[in-house]
Amino acid sequence: MIVGPSGAGKDTLLDGAKKEFASDKRIVFAKRLITRPAQDEDNETISPEDFAYRQSQGLFLLSWQAHGLGYGLSLDLKRQLDEGRHVIANLSRSLIEQAENLGYEVIVIHITAAAEILQQRLKLRGRETPQDISDRLNREAPLTTKSARLIEIRNETSPGEGIRAFNQAIRQCLTSTAPHE
């Protein structure tokens, strides 16, 4: 699970990891389904009605609401997990317990940065109003785990350094986890 506040650089780090691990068949980078048109992210857009239908029919492995949008991971990812692959997904911190309850080993990679860096990145992103940025920065988002291992990356320097640290964390996860039985 890749988690962290808006503006921490999760998408940039994930893009770097996708390039680094493109040929590694052990890894699947999950595509989120979101009720917002994709912008600079590798997501699939679905309508709010389709999202509600899929959620009501249990067609998501995990789903959540945040910032007025619906987010979900397709239930098809369960097959990848059952085959022993490592599914890497950008998720909400609120889903950690749900992910732990799925019965697979969970590793949480928490990407974060100082508040002033987050604010600057959100302004540059240009997706949110000043009030939205303030709301995101002031939102309570506890990070708690029961059984998941937690790795923290402070992404406050260059994108290249952040990507190197993130890729190293993924390598560490690959060597320290056993495939799902």
PyMOL commands that set and color helices and strands:
alter all, ss='L'
color gray80, all
select helices_A, chain A and resi 10-20+48-56+77-82+93-100+115-125+130-138+159-176
alter helices_A, ss='H'
color red, helices_A
select strands_A, chain A and resi 2-3+27-29+32-34+44-45+60-66+69-74+86-88+107-112+149-154
alter strands_A, ss='S'
color yellow, strands_A
deselect
rebuild
show_as cartoon
